[in-house]
Every structure is written in C-alpha cells, then in structure tokens.
Amino acid sequence: MTKATLILDDGSIFEGTSFGAEKDVAGEVVFNTAMTGYPESLTDPSYAGQLMALTYPLVGNYGVPPFSIEKNGIPGFMESAKIHADAIIVSDYSEDFSHWNAVESLGDWLKREGVPGITGIDTRALTKKLREHGVMMGKLIIGEVEEGKQPAAGNYEEINYVDRVSCKEVLTYGESQGEAKKRVVLVDCGVKANIIRCLLKRNVTVIRVPWNYDFNGMDYDGLFISNGPGDPDTCDAAVQNIRKALQGDKPICGICMGNQLLAKAGGATIYKLKYGHRSHNQPVRMVGTEKCFVTSQNHGYAVDNDTLGDDWEPLFINMNDGTNEGIRHKTKPFFSAQFHPEACSGPTDTEFIFDRFVALL
C-alpha cells in the first residue's frame, strides 16, 4: 500500500497508508464519533470541504451498497449522488467486507469517486488534538511529502460550500395527476436524500429550489430549509429570501443549516463551535419539558441563544454543552432543529418533527 501523510495546520504529522484515490487534498479536519453509517456520511453534502476522521476503530467491514435511483428520482441507499467529503481518515480499514447489500469495498468506491483515504493512524490522538485545539485545516498527502507540491489548505470559512452542493434548477418530487397534495418548497442548501424521503412519505409534493432562489412568488403551502455545509454567513441571499417569508404565516421548518439560516433571518447571530457535533449520540432536551432525545448531528456552527429576538425562543438544547439545538417563533408556525430528525444514518427518535410540520400545512 502507498504511504499517506496527514499534516495539520499546527504542524502535527500522522503517517499511515492510502486505501482510496491516490491524490492530495486539503480541507478542514473534523471527527465523527458514529459507529456506523460511513456510506451515508460520505455522501452527506454537509461534509463538503472536510477531511472526515472516524473515531470507531474498524471501518469498511460491511462494504458499500449499490448506487441506485428510486422511482421518485432520489438515491436509494446514499444521501446524494456522490461522495462530498474530501477524504476519510480511519484507524483500521478492512478490505474484506460482508453484508447482504454490499457490492464493493469502501476502498474501491473511494477510488472510483476520486476520494483519498488514509488508514493506520492513531485516530484517538487525532481526535484528542482536535478536541483540545479545535478543528483545523489539514492536508492529506499520498506518497512522499514534497515541499512546494502540497495543496493549499485555504480558509474554510471564506468558501460558500452551499453554492457548490445545491441544485442548479428547480426540481419537483411526488407530483401526481388528479391529486391535490400540499406543496412544500425545499430550499436546497445541500439537502440529504432522506429529508426528501421523509417529506414524500407524508404525501406532499416537494419543490426543490437552489439555495439562493427567490421562492416567495411561488404557490406553496409550507417552506422547508435543508442542511448544508460551511459557514451560514456566506448564505446571505438565502437569509434575505427567508426573511421575506417570515412576513407571512405559512409554516416554516429548518434542519441544521436551515436552523441557522432561519435564526439569522430572525435577527440572531451564529458562531463557530470549537470542534462541532458529528455523531449519532447527541442528547437534546425539548425546552419547557423533561423530554430528551438521542439525535444524529453534523454541524460546526451554532445559533447564539442570547441574540434571539423577542419573538423567538429556543426549542431544543444540547445536554452535553448547552448549545442551541432548535428555535421556534412564539406566535407563528416557524420552527427548526439543529440536529437531523431524518437521521440516515443515526437514531430516528425525532422524526416526529416532520409530522408536526406537515400537520401545520
């Protein structure tokens, strides 16, 4: 196997071997503590621009499912049509795989999609460093490390990754002849396929629009704002369009990036977390109750609760660090979640959020 080297911005070096595409990349190095779900995580557009380190030590043992498109036009087993993470970092990669639905190894999939992977490094030490220092930019070099030939790490916060992963035209799902369904406009900031699946399962028509599309003149019953990658401060066009929608009374729901953009449209500010929440086991509490839920999460930014306007209040709070996990309007049908109620992968404890949104239409 070919030598691979991970170099962090602070000068830390982790040497291992390559098991994916043999090309050099640079990006923000983050860690994910989920035990399973690497096909879903790798195809989650929210990982665009990031080198994803998995803390679970054994990765690849159940292979990769086939890529297929369901009759509704969305991927069958993935969260988008391609891998969006720039690289994957693991402790122990298993070339041998066993699963009833697997058709190829993780390494072969990475090579086919042009995404590098590194194995054989101490991911515990890497994770401890990121927890103590905070996420940082890094480079993954395949082969010998040569000065002057390394990719530039750049600045993650300055790039509009939402624009890179959002759809480029209006797409419609679930439309049928002769049936009057409720119509939901989905602002695509990097939407996961299972969000669309969850909405379609509740018998609505989904109109998916680009992140900066002005949907306010469209005929719709509710607005849904998706997850997505990067810094929400790069998405001012979406914020302005959402702010117009807040003048009306049609139901609005957001997930992850959608929570942050809804908060910004309502006047709140966003800040970057030290190392983010990326896992399947984040506990959140619904404000005003003793109800707690275990949630799937993938975000590096959070809403500042202290900046919420008088018309808004927190809806969920993270039980580990007290950060915001959702907001709601006090009088209008607007609410959002920072976590992923659609899961995929992860626990489905909070899928009821889709029921609540559809019931408001």
ABEGO torsion letter per residue (X at the ends): XBBBBBBBAAGBBBBBBBABBBBBBBEBBBBBABABGAAAAAABAAABGBBBBBABABBGAAEBBBBBBBAAGBBAABABABBABABBBBABBBABBBBAABABBAAAAAAAAGBBBBBGBBAAAAAAAAAAAEBBBBBBBBEBBBBGABBBAEBAAABBAAAAABBABBBBBGBBBGBBBBBBBBBBAGBBAAAAAAAAAAGBBBBBBBAABBAAABBBABBBBBBEBEBAAAAAAAAAAAAAAAABABBBBBBEAAAAAAAAAAGBBBBBBAAEBBBAABBBBBBGBABBBBBBBBBABBBBAAABBAABBBABBBAAAGBBAEBBBAABBBBBBABBAAEOBEBAAAAAAAAAAAAAX
